[in-house]
């Protein structure tokens, strides 16, 4: 069994720029955000949502789900990074260092 570590644990980032000019586009935008949140994604910035995954296999499941509810119009990017890479990110808000989002605790079975 492969142990969980900061190189195997992944973060999925979904970055999107969706049109919101018409009533339907606004509805599609809101629906896409709701679908992301239903699948466990949290807002990182207005058009960037992220999700913690314990393995590549788990990440693949969630990436497939996101692809299943992509909106008709707009741009969506899906980026996967390791927990190690995520941990090296520096975050700032108005020139002050900001804490990273809470990382779910990992349960290791022996």
C-alpha positions as CSV (number, residue, x, y, z in Angstrom):
1,X,0.0,0.0,0.0
2,X,1.4,3.4,-1.0
3,X,1.4,5.9,2.0
4,X,-0.3,9.2,1.6
5,X,2.1,12.0,1.4
6,X,2.4,15.6,0.2
7,X,3.3,14.4,-3.3
8,X,0.4,12.0,-3.7
9,X,-2.3,14.2,-2.2
10,X,-3.7,16.5,-4.8
11,X,-5.6,19.7,-5.1
12,X,-7.9,20.4,-8.1
13,X,-8.3,24.0,-9.1
14,X,-11.2,24.9,-11.5
15,X,-10.7,28.3,-13.1
16,X,-13.5,29.7,-15.2
17,X,-14.6,32.8,-17.0
18,X,-18.3,32.4,-18.0
19,X,-20.5,35.0,-19.7
20,X,-23.3,36.6,-17.6
21,X,-25.0,39.0,-20.0
22,X,-28.3,37.2,-20.6
23,X,-30.6,35.6,-18.0
24,X,-29.8,32.1,-19.3
25,X,-26.0,32.8,-19.0
26,X,-26.5,34.1,-15.4
27,X,-28.4,30.9,-14.6
28,X,-25.8,28.7,-16.2
29,X,-23.0,30.5,-14.3
30,X,-24.9,30.1,-11.0
31,X,-25.6,26.4,-11.8
32,X,-22.0,25.7,-12.6
33,X,-20.9,27.2,-9.2
34,X,-23.6,25.3,-7.4
35,X,-22.5,22.0,-9.1
36,X,-18.9,22.6,-8.0
37,X,-19.9,23.2,-4.4
38,X,-22.1,20.1,-4.4
39,X,-19.1,18.1,-5.5
40,X,-17.0,19.5,-2.5
41,X,-15.3,22.4,-4.2
42,X,-14.8,25.6,-2.2
43,X,-14.4,29.1,-3.5
44,X,-10.8,30.3,-3.5
45,X,-11.4,33.4,-5.5
46,X,-14.5,34.6,-7.4
47,X,-13.8,32.4,-10.4
48,X,-11.4,29.8,-8.9
49,X,-12.7,26.9,-6.9
50,X,-10.6,24.2,-5.3
51,X,-10.9,20.7,-3.9
52,X,-8.6,18.5,-1.8
53,X,-8.2,14.9,-3.0
54,X,-6.4,12.1,-1.3
55,X,-5.2,10.4,-4.5
56,X,-4.9,10.7,-8.3
57,X,-7.8,8.2,-8.6
58,X,-10.0,10.3,-6.4
59,X,-9.0,13.5,-8.3
60,X,-9.9,11.8,-11.6
61,X,-13.4,11.0,-10.3
62,X,-14.0,14.7,-9.5
63,X,-12.4,16.0,-12.7
64,X,-14.8,13.7,-14.6
65,X,-17.8,15.1,-12.7
66,X,-16.7,18.7,-13.5
67,X,-16.4,17.8,-17.2
68,X,-19.9,16.4,-17.0
69,X,-21.5,19.7,-15.9
70,X,-19.5,22.1,-18.0
71,X,-21.6,25.0,-19.2
72,X,-22.3,25.6,-22.9
73,X,-20.4,28.8,-23.1
74,X,-17.3,30.3,-21.5
75,X,-13.8,29.1,-20.6
76,X,-13.0,26.5,-17.9
77,X,-9.6,25.3,-16.9
78,X,-8.9,22.3,-14.6
79,X,-5.5,22.3,-12.9
80,X,-4.2,19.6,-10.6
81,X,-1.3,20.3,-8.2
82,X,0.3,18.3,-5.4
83,X,-0.2,19.2,-1.8
84,X,3.5,20.1,-1.7
85,X,3.0,22.6,-4.5
86,X,-0.1,24.0,-2.9
87,X,1.8,24.4,0.4
88,X,4.4,26.5,-1.3
89,X,1.9,29.1,-2.4
90,X,2.2,32.5,-0.9
91,X,-1.2,34.3,-0.4
92,X,-1.7,38.0,0.3
93,X,-4.6,40.2,1.0
94,X,-3.9,43.9,0.8
95,X,-0.2,43.3,1.3
96,X,-0.7,41.2,4.4
97,X,0.1,37.5,4.4
98,X,-3.1,35.4,4.3
99,X,-3.5,31.8,5.7
100,X,-4.2,29.1,3.2
101,X,-7.6,27.4,3.3
102,X,-8.1,24.7,5.9
103,X,-6.6,21.4,4.8
104,X,-8.8,18.4,5.6
105,X,-7.2,16.0,8.0
106,X,-6.0,12.7,6.5
107,X,-6.8,9.4,8.1
108,X,-4.2,6.7,7.6
109,X,-5.2,3.1,8.0
110,X,-2.5,0.5,8.8
